[in-house]
Amino acid sequence: MVAPWHNCLRAYPLPQWEELEMTLRAEGKTQPQMIKLLRFLVGGVVDCPLDKQGRVLLPPGLRAGCEVDKDVVVSGMITYFEIWDKSVWERENRPAEEDFQAFEQIMIQSGLM
């Protein structure tokens, strides 16, 4: 299942997508903003099959909404993966020195360092 998200596409295996949907539905009953999120995500999700070579087939409308063109970056995010246009990825995901300081703090606070 592939959904638009900010400047990229998020691709979820079906079990993770179903879990996310159930959580959003449950939260949507108690938080009005969740209804908007639910409409955006569920309304924009597309079941994207794999071709014979195992490639994800992305419809043109889904690609256009996130500027995904020819060269892409696929980034694994543990329970899903992101599909970015390469130029957008390079612009959006270039960490600065202060980012690494924040990353280190997060890892220390999480007990990972």
N, C-alpha and C positions, 0 to 999 in steps of 0.2 A: 504494500500500500504506500503510495507516494503522495505527500502533501506539501503544498507551498509553505515556506516559512521564511519570512524576512527576505534575505537576499539569496536564499538557496532552496533546495528541495530536501525534504526529509523522507527517507525510505524506511519503512518498518516491516519486519516480518509479520505475517498475519496474527500470530498469537500476541505479540507486543502491541499491535494496533488495537486489537479487541480489548486488551487490558486498559489501554489509554482511553478508549471510547467509554468504557464502563466507569472509569474514574471521573472523566469529564461529565458524564451524565449525572453521576451522584453529586458531584460538587455543584453542578449547574442548578440543582434544586435549591441550594442555599446561598448562592452568590450570583447576582444578576450579570456581572461581567463575564462569568463563565459561559453564559448563554451565547454571547457574542463570539467568544473563543470557539465554542462548540460549532456554531454556524460556520465560522471561517475554516476550521480544520476539517470537519466532516463534509462540509459543502464543497471543499476544494480537493478532497482526496480522490485519487484515481488508482484503480487496481491495474498495475503495470506488469504485464507478463514478461517472461524471459523468452528470448528468441532461441534458436537451435544452438547458438554459440554461448548461451548463458548471459547475454547482455540484457539489461533492463530497457524496455522500449518505452520511451517517454513521449507522450503526445505533444504536438507542436504548441498548443495553448499553454500547457503546463511549463514547458521550457521557456516560452516567451515571457511569462509572468515573472520569472526569476533571472532573466537574461542568460539562461544556459544555452550556449551556442555550440561550437564545435569542440573546442578544447575544454575538458572538464577536470575537476579534482574531486575525488571521492574520499571522504573523511569518515572513518569508523568512529562511532560515538557510543560504544558498548551495546546498547539495546536497539540502536538504529544507525543508519549512516546518512551523511549529508552529501548532496551532489551540488557542486558549485561550478559556475563558469570560472575558468582559470584566472582571467584578469580580475574578476570580482574577488575571488579568493585571495589573490596576492595583495589587493588593495585593503581588504577588510581584516585579514588575519596576520598581518606583519606585527609581531609583538615588539613593544618598546622596552627599554631597560626597566622602567617603573612597573611594567606588567610582570616581569620576572621577580621583582621584589614582592609584589602581591601574590604571585604564584607560590613563592617560598613560604609566605605567611600562611596561606591556605593549607599547604601541605603540613606545616608544623602544627597548626591548630587541629588538623584532622588526624594527627599522630602518624603521619606517613614519613616524617623526617625526624 
